[in-house]
Every structure is written in C-alpha cells, then in structure tokens.
Amino acid sequence: MALISPSRRLRRTPFSDGVEASGCKAYTVYNRMLLPTVFRSVEEDYHHLKSAVQLWDVSVERQVEIRGPDAGRLVQMLTPRDLRGMLPGQCYYMPVVDETGGMLNDPVLLKLAEDRWWISIADSDLLYWVKGVAQGYRLDVLVDEPDVSPLAVQGPQADALMAHVFGDAVRDIRFFRFGWFEFQGHDIVVARSGYSKQGGFEIYVEGWDIGMPLWNALMEAGRDLDVHAGCPNGIERIEGGLLSFGNDMTDDNTPHECGLGKFCNTATAVGCIGRDALLRVAKEGPVQQIRPIAIDTDTLPPCDRVWPLMAGKKRVGQVTSAAYSPDFQEGVAIGMVRMTHWDAGTQLHVLTPNGLMPAEVRDGFWI
C-alpha cells in the first residue's frame, strides 16, 4: 500500500512527538488526524496490551461540546437512548441516528453539567450534523469542537500506572464514570473507559501545553510496569466485539442491526430524531444483525474491504473486520449476517482474497 503523505490537513496532536519517538510504524486517518495502528508489530502490541500497560494517543476521538440552556434537549434529539436519568460524572455509550434510524456515530457521551456535554466521537463529521440540528430547531446552545485530546491508558497494569501519577483516588473511579484530577496545576477529566477489553482510563487533556509533560510523566512512572506506546489493536478489539464505525456499521444500518438495541429506549426517548423509524424497527425486528464469526484458518490477509459470507452459492452476509488470533488460534471476525443464517453454530464460508474459508457463527465474542 502507498504511504500517506503528511500535510497540515492531517492534524498533529499534543502527543505526536511522543508517538513518533516511540517508533510508530503505521497510521490510519481518522477524523482528519493520524491514528497510530502499529508500533512493534500488530502481534507484539497485542500480547503486550494483554499483559502490561500502554499509552494510546487517541486524540482522534474529537469532542463535540454542547452547552447552554437547551443542551440536554439537543443531546436527546441525537440518540434513541433515554438520557433522563444520566447524572453529571457519568459516561454513556450512545447510538446517534438520523431521521431514518441509520447510524451516524457511536460515541461516548460525558455529562459535565446539566448544561454542558461532551460527545467523544468515532470517525464521522458529527459536528456538522449537530450544528445543523441546533440551527434548524433554533435551540439556545453553542456547539463546537473544543481543544480536547484524549490519551488512553489501557492494560492490566493501568490502575497501578494511573495511581503513580494521579494518586490512589483514581482507582475509585467506577466503570463509565469520570472525575476531575489535578496535573501540574491543571484540572483534567479522567474516565474509566477505553477501546479495549483489558481495562483502563481515558484522560481528556484540554490544550497542548501539558500534552507531552503528561505523556513523559506516565512513561517515567510506568518503567517498572513495562509501559509502552500502543494503539487500538485490531485483533483484541475483534475478540472483544468492539465495533468500528465505518467498518462494521454505517448509516445504512440501524442500532438494532448492530446489536445495540439495549442502548435504545425508543419508547421513552421523546424528541429523538429517527424515533418513529426505530419504533417500527423495534416492533418488526431486524432482518440482519452483527454476529461473531470464527474462521477456520491459521492466517488471514488484511480485511480492508467486505468479504462475502456464503451458504453454498447464496450470499447471506458479509465479514467487515477480521484477523488471526494468536490466543484463540483461529480467525476471529465481525460479520453482518441475515436472520436465516445468524444462529450460533451455523456453518458458512467466507470469501477472502486468499480464497474460500470455512466459517462458523458463534454465540458470543471471545473476550
């Protein structure tokens, strides 16, 4: 594959100097920024993530900030998840849908105050959708992208590393909750969250001035914990069933097709754009849905396009993310499968660039 040419349109981050000094070998483009994808190798990074602790520059998870008297109303308009019970200090995973019920993003929502929210987005121009809704409905809000860059600390030793830098109180943060912690005179939002199943935190760094000081402090404090620079790992995220917007789901898919029905309180999420369309979907049920797919192989090529799922000569779905798992010693994959063939144990074949391979629908993801 050809190299990506750097330019000012591909924005740097407060941690770019640390990422480059750590020997990043590959990037992808995400929200017009560079997201690291490999440091030592995908496999080495995978094993290290599961055994130690890593720092991830995930500044690409840009924030859409909504603040003002109508902030709560606007956020509820974006999602079929009922937000009435959400309190300041909580994080919610929330599907964002359009008027047809199609997925526009699957961000993490942070409620900073009754009139101030951050939407920590996946890879799409959600900012413009939110601005359009706010203007179209003449809501009393300000919508912008603040200068906030998340830094993730992920892995089994994440608690120990964070305690070295922020104190033992950081250990008390509950899952999908956040608190304010001080670093070099700055108050920083720290959440127990992250794009892995290994546990950890996301630090929401405001501004650039403490980006590298924080990176260096974590690196120094983690020497005895074998800390390394890392990044979201394709193998581990598939094993854990963590979906990737733009890969595993697009605006052609409803939350119910993506297995996100449990995050849709459509009957009570009054005001949600797309609510009527999703009420019909919830009643009738989806005709296709995300499923874990095991592939009987000891090697897989990169999955950079959809791979058809076949039942004999009939196409019954597609694989959207796939990798060989060293721990489970088989191909692990995420696929969108027709209801006629989505039951666990169904035997299929997947058409890969390396040829047709046996595949099986599993009853759950690997971790």
C-alpha positions as CSV (number, residue, x, y, z in Angstrom):
1,M,0.0,0.0,0.0
2,A,1.2,3.5,-0.8
3,L,2.4,5.8,2.0
4,I,0.2,8.6,3.4
5,S,1.7,12.0,2.6
6,P,1.7,14.3,5.6
7,S,0.2,17.7,5.4
8,R,-1.3,20.3,7.7
9,R,-4.8,19.0,6.8
10,L,-3.8,15.8,8.8
11,R,-3.7,17.5,12.2
12,R,-1.0,16.7,14.7
13,T,-1.9,16.0,18.3
14,P,-0.4,17.1,21.7
15,F,1.2,13.7,21.9
16,S,2.6,13.4,18.3
17,D,6.2,13.9,19.5
18,G,5.9,11.1,21.9
19,V,4.2,8.8,19.4
20,E,7.0,9.4,16.8
21,A,9.8,9.0,19.4
22,S,8.2,5.6,20.4
23,G,8.7,4.3,16.9
24,C,5.2,4.3,15.4
25,K,5.3,2.2,12.2
26,A,1.9,2.8,10.7
27,Y,-1.1,5.2,10.9
28,T,-4.6,5.4,9.6
29,V,-6.6,8.6,9.0
30,Y,-9.4,9.2,11.5
31,N,-11.4,12.5,11.8
32,R,-8.7,14.2,9.6
33,M,-6.0,13.2,12.1
34,L,-3.3,10.4,12.2
35,L,-4.2,7.5,14.4
36,P,-1.3,5.1,15.2
37,T,-2.0,1.5,14.3
38,V,1.3,-0.4,14.8
39,F,4.4,0.1,17.0
40,R,6.4,-3.1,17.2
41,S,4.1,-5.4,15.3
42,V,0.3,-6.0,15.5
43,E,1.0,-9.3,17.2
44,E,3.6,-8.0,19.7
45,D,1.4,-5.0,20.5
46,Y,-1.5,-7.4,21.1
47,H,0.4,-9.6,23.6
48,H,1.8,-6.6,25.4
49,L,-1.6,-4.9,25.7
50,K,-2.9,-8.1,27.4
51,S,0.0,-8.4,29.8
52,A,1.2,-4.9,30.8
53,V,0.1,-1.3,30.1
54,Q,0.1,1.0,27.1
55,L,-0.4,4.8,26.3
56,W,-2.6,5.4,23.3
57,D,-2.8,8.7,21.6
58,V,-6.5,8.7,20.7
59,S,-6.8,12.5,20.1
60,V,-8.7,11.4,17.0
61,E,-11.7,10.9,19.3
62,R,-12.7,14.5,18.9
63,Q,-15.2,16.1,21.2
64,V,-18.4,17.8,20.2
65,E,-19.2,20.2,23.0
66,I,-22.8,21.2,23.6
67,R,-23.5,23.9,26.2
68,G,-26.4,26.2,27.0
69,P,-29.9,26.1,28.3
70,D,-31.1,23.7,25.5
71,A,-28.1,21.4,25.7
72,G,-29.9,18.5,27.3
73,R,-32.8,18.7,24.8
74,L,-30.4,18.7,21.8
75,V,-28.4,15.7,23.0
76,Q,-31.6,13.7,23.5
77,M,-32.6,14.6,19.9
78,L,-29.5,12.9,18.7
79,T,-30.0,9.4,20.3
80,P,-32.7,6.8,21.0
81,R,-31.1,6.2,24.4
82,D,-33.1,7.7,27.2
83,L,-30.8,10.3,28.9
84,R,-33.2,11.5,31.6
85,G,-31.5,9.5,34.3
86,M,-28.0,10.5,33.4
87,L,-26.1,12.4,36.1
88,P,-23.0,14.7,35.9
89,G,-19.9,12.5,36.2
90,Q,-21.4,9.6,34.1
91,C,-20.4,8.4,30.6
92,Y,-23.0,6.7,28.3
93,Y,-22.3,4.8,25.2
94,M,-24.9,6.1,22.8
95,P,-26.0,5.4,19.2
96,V,-26.5,8.6,17.2
97,V,-29.1,8.2,14.4
98,D,-30.6,10.2,11.5
99,E,-34.2,10.6,10.5
100,T,-34.3,7.1,9.0
101,G,-32.8,5.4,12.1
102,G,-29.5,5.0,10.4
103,M,-26.3,5.1,12.5
104,L,-24.3,8.4,12.2
105,N,-21.9,7.6,15.0
106,D,-21.5,5.6,18.2
107,P,-19.8,7.9,20.6
108,V,-19.3,8.0,24.4
109,L,-21.3,10.8,25.9
110,L,-19.9,12.7,29.0
111,K,-22.2,14.8,31.1
112,L,-20.1,17.6,32.6
113,A,-23.0,19.6,34.0
114,E,-26.8,20.0,33.3
115,D,-25.9,22.5,30.6
116,R,-22.6,21.1,29.3
117,W,-21.9,17.8,27.5
118,W,-19.0,16.3,25.5
119,I,-19.7,13.8,22.8
120,S,-16.5,11.8,22.2
121,I,-17.0,10.7,18.6
122,A,-16.0,7.9,16.3
123,D,-14.8,8.6,12.7
124,S,-17.5,10.9,11.1
125,D,-18.3,14.6,10.8
126,L,-20.9,14.5,13.6
127,L,-20.1,18.1,14.5
128,Y,-21.8,19.4,11.3
129,W,-24.9,17.2,11.9
130,V,-25.2,18.6,15.5
131,K,-24.8,22.2,14.3
132,G,-27.4,21.7,11.7
133,V,-29.9,20.3,14.1
134,A,-29.2,23.1,16.6
135,Q,-29.7,25.7,13.9
136,G,-32.7,24.1,12.3
137,Y,-34.6,23.9,15.6
138,R,-33.3,27.3,16.8
139,L,-32.0,25.9,20.0
140,D,-30.3,28.1,22.6
141,V,-27.0,26.2,22.6
142,L,-23.4,26.6,21.5
143,V,-21.9,23.7,19.5
144,D,-18.2,23.5,18.8
145,E,-15.1,21.3,18.9
146,P,-13.1,22.2,22.0
147,D,-9.3,21.7,22.1
148,V,-9.6,18.4,24.0
149,S,-7.4,15.4,23.2
150,P,-7.9,12.0,24.9
151,L,-5.0,10.0,26.0
152,A,-5.8,6.4,26.8
153,V,-4.1,4.2,29.4
154,Q,-5.0,0.6,28.7
155,G,-4.0,-2.8,30.0
156,P,-4.0,-4.9,33.2
157,Q,-1.5,-2.5,34.9
158,A,-3.5,0.6,34.0
159,D,-4.7,1.2,37.6
160,A,-1.2,1.0,39.0
161,L,0.3,3.4,36.4
162,M,-2.5,6.0,36.9
163,A,-2.1,5.8,40.7
164,H,1.6,6.6,40.3
165,V,0.7,9.9,38.5
166,F,-2.7,10.9,39.8
167,G,-2.8,9.3,43.3
168,D,-4.7,6.3,44.6
169,A,-8.1,8.1,44.4
170,V,-8.1,7.4,40.7
171,R,-8.6,3.7,41.4
172,D,-12.0,4.5,42.9
173,I,-13.5,5.7,39.5
174,R,-16.2,3.3,38.6
175,F,-16.7,1.9,35.0
176,F,-18.1,4.6,32.7
177,R,-17.7,7.3,35.3
178,F,-15.3,10.2,35.4
179,G,-13.7,12.6,37.9
180,W,-11.5,15.7,37.9
181,F,-7.9,15.2,38.8
182,E,-5.0,17.7,39.0
183,F,-1.8,17.5,37.0
184,Q,0.7,20.3,37.1
185,G,-1.9,22.9,38.1
186,H,-4.5,21.7,35.5
187,D,-7.8,20.1,36.3
188,I,-8.3,17.1,33.9
189,V,-11.3,14.8,33.3
190,V,-10.3,11.2,33.8
191,A,-12.8,8.5,32.8
192,R,-12.7,4.7,33.4
193,S,-13.3,3.8,29.8
194,G,-11.4,2.9,26.6
195,Y,-11.4,1.0,23.3
196,S,-10.2,-2.3,24.7
197,K,-11.4,-5.1,26.9
198,Q,-8.2,-5.0,29.1
199,G,-9.4,-2.2,31.3
200,G,-8.1,1.3,31.7
201,F,-8.8,5.0,31.5
202,E,-9.1,7.9,29.1
203,I,-7.6,11.2,30.1
204,Y,-9.3,14.2,28.4
205,V,-6.4,16.7,28.0
206,E,-7.5,20.3,27.4
207,G,-5.0,22.3,25.4
208,W,-1.5,21.4,24.3
209,D,0.8,22.7,27.0
210,I,0.6,19.7,29.2
211,G,0.3,17.1,26.5
212,M,3.9,16.0,26.4
213,P,4.6,16.6,30.1
214,L,1.8,14.2,30.9
215,W,3.0,11.7,28.3
216,N,6.5,11.8,29.8
217,A,5.3,11.6,33.4
218,L,3.3,8.4,32.6
219,M,6.2,6.9,30.7
220,E,8.6,7.6,33.5
221,A,6.1,6.4,36.2
222,G,5.5,3.2,34.2
223,R,9.1,2.0,33.8
224,D,8.6,-0.8,36.4
225,L,5.3,-1.7,34.8
226,D,6.7,-2.3,31.3
227,V,4.8,0.7,29.8
228,H,4.9,1.1,26.0
229,A,3.3,3.4,23.5
230,G,0.4,1.5,21.9
231,C,-2.8,1.9,20.0
232,P,-6.2,0.3,19.5
233,N,-5.4,-3.3,18.5
234,G,-7.4,-4.9,15.6
235,I,-7.1,-8.4,16.9
236,E,-8.0,-7.6,20.5
237,R,-11.0,-5.4,19.6
238,I,-12.5,-8.1,17.4
239,E,-12.0,-10.7,20.1
240,G,-13.9,-8.3,22.4
241,G,-16.7,-7.5,19.9
242,L,-15.9,-3.7,19.9
243,L,-17.4,-2.3,16.8
244,S,-15.8,0.1,14.5
245,F,-17.9,2.8,12.9
246,G,-17.3,2.9,9.1
247,N,-16.1,-0.7,9.2
248,D,-18.7,-2.7,10.9
249,M,-21.6,-0.3,10.6
250,T,-22.6,2.8,8.6
251,D,-25.6,5.0,8.2
252,D,-27.2,2.1,6.2
253,N,-27.5,0.2,9.5
254,T,-29.8,0.7,12.4
255,P,-28.7,0.3,16.0
256,H,-30.8,-2.9,16.2
257,E,-28.8,-4.4,13.2
258,C,-25.6,-3.5,15.0
259,G,-26.6,-5.4,18.2
260,L,-27.1,-2.1,20.0
261,G,-30.8,-2.5,20.8
262,K,-30.1,-2.5,24.5
263,F,-29.0,1.1,24.2
264,C,-32.3,2.1,22.5
265,N,-35.1,3.2,24.8
266,T,-37.0,4.3,21.8
267,A,-40.4,4.4,23.5
268,T,-39.2,6.9,26.2
269,A,-36.5,8.8,24.3
270,V,-39.0,11.5,23.4
271,G,-37.7,14.0,20.9
272,C,-35.1,11.7,19.3
273,I,-34.7,12.3,15.6
274,G,-35.4,8.9,13.9
275,R,-37.6,7.8,16.8
276,D,-40.6,6.9,14.6
277,A,-38.4,4.9,12.2
278,L,-36.8,3.0,15.1
279,L,-40.2,2.2,16.7
280,R,-41.1,0.3,13.5
281,V,-37.7,-1.5,13.6
282,A,-38.1,-2.4,17.2
283,K,-41.5,-3.8,16.5
284,E,-40.7,-5.8,13.4
285,G,-37.1,-6.8,14.3
286,P,-34.0,-6.6,12.1
287,V,-33.5,-8.9,9.1
288,Q,-29.7,-8.9,9.6
289,Q,-27.5,-8.4,12.6
290,I,-23.9,-8.3,13.7
291,R,-22.5,-11.7,14.8
292,P,-19.1,-13.1,15.8
293,I,-17.7,-15.3,13.1
294,A,-14.9,-17.8,13.6
295,I,-12.8,-18.6,10.5
296,D,-11.0,-22.0,10.3
297,T,-7.6,-20.8,9.3
298,D,-4.1,-20.1,10.6
299,T,-3.5,-17.0,8.6
300,L,-5.7,-14.1,7.2
301,P,-4.9,-11.2,4.9
302,P,-5.8,-7.6,5.9
303,C,-9.6,-7.1,5.8
304,D,-9.7,-3.7,4.0
305,R,-13.0,-4.5,2.2
306,V,-16.0,-6.6,2.9
307,W,-15.7,-10.3,2.5
308,P,-18.9,-12.1,1.3
309,L,-20.4,-14.8,3.7
310,M,-21.7,-17.7,1.7
311,A,-24.1,-20.5,2.4
312,G,-23.4,-22.7,-0.6
313,K,-23.8,-20.4,-3.6
314,K,-26.0,-17.9,-1.7
315,R,-24.6,-14.8,-0.1
316,V,-26.1,-14.4,3.4
317,G,-24.0,-11.6,4.8
318,Q,-20.5,-10.1,4.9
319,V,-17.5,-10.0,7.2
320,T,-16.4,-6.5,7.9
321,S,-13.5,-6.9,10.3
322,A,-11.2,-10.0,10.6
323,A,-7.8,-11.0,12.0
324,Y,-6.0,-14.2,13.1
325,S,-6.0,-14.6,16.9
326,P,-2.8,-15.9,18.4
327,D,-4.5,-16.7,21.7
328,F,-7.5,-18.5,20.2
329,Q,-5.6,-19.9,17.3
330,E,-8.3,-19.2,14.7
331,G,-9.6,-16.4,12.6
332,V,-11.8,-14.0,14.6
333,A,-14.3,-11.8,12.7
334,I,-17.2,-9.5,12.9
335,G,-19.9,-10.0,10.3
336,M,-23.4,-8.8,9.4
337,V,-25.5,-11.9,8.8
338,R,-29.0,-12.5,7.5
339,M,-31.5,-13.7,10.0
340,T,-31.9,-17.0,8.2
341,H,-28.3,-17.9,9.0
342,W,-27.4,-16.0,12.1
343,D,-28.0,-18.8,14.7
344,A,-24.9,-19.9,16.7
345,G,-23.3,-23.0,15.1
346,T,-24.4,-22.2,11.6
347,Q,-21.7,-23.3,9.1
348,L,-20.8,-20.9,6.4
349,H,-17.9,-20.0,4.1
350,V,-16.2,-16.6,3.8
351,L,-14.8,-15.5,0.5
352,T,-11.4,-13.8,1.3
353,P,-8.7,-12.6,-1.0
354,N,-6.9,-15.9,-0.2
355,G,-9.9,-18.0,-1.3
356,L,-12.9,-19.5,0.3
357,M,-12.5,-20.5,4.0
358,P,-14.8,-22.4,6.4
359,A,-16.6,-20.1,8.9
360,E,-19.0,-20.6,11.8
361,V,-21.4,-18.2,13.6
362,R,-20.5,-18.1,17.3
363,D,-22.8,-17.4,20.3
364,G,-20.6,-14.8,21.7
365,F,-17.4,-12.9,21.2
366,W,-14.1,-14.3,22.5
367,I,-13.4,-12.0,25.4
